[in-house]
Amino acid sequence: MQATVPAGLDRKEAEVYLRLDPKRLPKHIAIIMDGNGRWARRRHLPRIAGHRAGVSSVRSTVETAARIGIPALTLYAFSEENWKKRPASEVDFLMGLLCRYLKAEVPTLNKNNIRLEYIGRQHELPPSVQQKMQWAREATGHNTGMVLTLALNYSARTELVDAFRSIVDAAASNGGLDHLEIDEDAVSRHLYTRHLPDPDLVVRTSGEMRLSNFLLWQLAYAEIYVTPTLWPEFRGVHLLEGIAEYQKRERRYGGLAGDGSQAHASEHLRTRVSAPHVSVANTFKTSRS
């Protein structure tokens, strides 16, 4: 029996969707959005033109993910390292672009029942940007569909430092450091992403073979899909192609084929979809599409 195509998909998206198993969609997809600068350089345009063009890619990708029922999508929007290595003029432009995006897209997020969240050291961002972020979060807080998380001023290593500091502070205020216990669950409970399951699939655009300090703890068992498509050219159909590749993978979760590890992990994910830590798989297999 052929699957029903969700409303809102265009013809190309529908064609790819019909190749998918709707019962095996990823619960959480993370995307490293890369290639804005190269896209602009190939067109002899300033870098900011690439960032501006990337907004359309965000919109298409977010809407497609929501329409097919992906519970969580996380976008690597602005790294902590961007503060240190990018010109001040580019950083200022990105902050302004973020504010304009939030103002323009909140109606679309509400229309698609999408709730907006953030990870990263938000308190280090300009106050005006923090205010706009808080406004957008509150404006979408009533939505019950997909959780869209923007990683802003984010670094995975900094996240781990903050997590360990939080663990120590919690122990110090609850009986002293003699009661300090650290295990994987404790670390997961103190991560920025404690409200999310770990990603099943991480997508990187532009063909680069790096995680770039993104969700290093959470991506321990994620499937990795790399596409040479530059971010400003990425659309919902490319996301669906990544999911199609994901569904071809045999996910073993550290076990052997056919030993029941996948079923066990899937059940674990269903029961902890709102919990701080969920195991998923990693084969670091590259696809060129």
Buried (B, 14 or more C-beta within 10 A) or exposed (E): EEEEBBEBBEEBBBEBBEEBEEEEBBBBBBBBBBBBBBBBEEEEBBBBBBBBBBBEBBBBBBBBBBBBEBBBBBBBBBBBBBBEEBEEEBBEBBBBBBBEBBEEBBEEBBEBEBBBBBBBBBEEBEEEBBEBBEBBBEBBEEBEBBBBBBBBBBBBEBBBEBBBEBBBEBBEEEEEEEEBEEEEEBBBBBBBBBBBBBBBBBBBBBBBEEBBBBBBBBBBBBBBBBBEBBBBBBBBBBBBBBBBBBBEBEBBBEBEEEEEBBEEBBEBBEEBBEBBBBBBBBEEEEBEE
